[in-house]
């Protein structure tokens, strides 16, 4: 995918911020990005475990279900904008 298209897609997304166990950031990225087009995870502060999810248009419900399911196994809490 071309860089311009990637940047355009990130602007069209819904952003949700979360704090996760910093040891689980890679796992969260792996799971969410495995659902093609649902969300892209970006790490804001790796020491604090602060991440932002860029959720694709129309995919908020799916992303929320994935997060709820993951909360059974790892610490993920919604936070206000980082």
C-alpha positions as CSV (number, residue, x, y, z in Angstrom):
1,X,0.0,0.0,0.0
2,X,1.3,3.4,-0.9
3,X,2.3,5.8,2.0
4,X,-0.2,8.4,0.8
5,X,-3.1,6.0,0.9
6,X,-2.0,4.8,4.4
7,X,-1.9,8.3,5.7
8,X,-5.3,9.2,4.2
9,X,-6.8,6.1,5.8
10,X,-5.4,7.0,9.2
11,X,-7.1,10.4,9.0
12,X,-10.4,8.8,8.2
13,X,-10.3,6.6,11.3
14,X,-11.8,6.8,14.7
15,X,-9.1,7.1,17.4
16,X,-9.5,5.4,20.8
17,X,-6.8,5.5,23.4
18,X,-6.0,2.7,25.8
19,X,-3.5,1.8,28.5
20,X,-2.3,-1.8,28.4
21,X,0.3,-3.8,30.2
22,X,3.4,-2.7,28.3
23,X,4.5,-6.3,28.0
24,X,1.3,-7.0,26.0
25,X,1.5,-4.2,23.4
26,X,3.0,-6.5,20.8
27,X,0.2,-9.1,21.4
28,X,-2.5,-6.4,21.1
29,X,-1.0,-5.2,17.8
30,X,-0.8,-8.8,16.5
31,X,-4.4,-9.6,17.3
32,X,-6.0,-6.4,16.1
33,X,-4.0,-6.1,12.9
34,X,-4.8,-9.7,12.1
35,X,-8.4,-8.5,11.5
36,X,-7.6,-6.8,8.2
37,X,-9.0,-3.3,7.9
38,X,-10.5,-3.2,11.4
39,X,-7.8,-1.2,13.3
40,X,-4.2,-0.2,13.3
41,X,-2.4,0.1,16.7
42,X,0.2,2.8,17.3
43,X,2.2,3.0,20.5
44,X,2.3,6.5,22.0
45,X,4.3,5.7,25.2
46,X,5.8,2.2,25.5
47,X,6.9,2.7,29.1
48,X,3.3,3.6,30.2
49,X,1.6,1.1,27.8
50,X,-0.3,4.0,26.1
51,X,-1.6,3.1,22.6
52,X,-4.0,4.5,20.2
53,X,-6.3,2.5,18.0
54,X,-7.0,3.9,14.5
55,X,-10.3,2.1,13.9
56,X,-11.5,1.8,10.3
57,X,-14.8,3.4,9.3
58,X,-17.7,1.2,10.3
59,X,-15.5,-1.1,12.4
60,X,-16.0,0.4,15.8
61,X,-18.4,-2.4,16.9
62,X,-16.0,-5.1,15.8
63,X,-13.0,-3.4,17.5
64,X,-15.0,-3.0,20.7
65,X,-15.9,-6.7,20.7
66,X,-12.2,-7.7,20.2
67,X,-11.1,-5.4,23.0
68,X,-13.8,-6.7,25.4
69,X,-12.7,-10.3,24.6
70,X,-9.0,-9.4,25.2
71,X,-9.8,-7.8,28.5
72,X,-10.4,-11.3,29.9
73,X,-6.7,-12.1,29.4
74,X,-4.8,-8.8,29.5
75,X,-5.1,-5.4,31.2
76,X,-6.7,-3.0,28.7
77,X,-8.4,0.2,29.9
78,X,-9.8,3.0,27.9
79,X,-8.2,6.4,28.7
80,X,-8.9,10.0,27.5
81,X,-6.7,11.3,24.6
82,X,-3.0,10.8,25.5
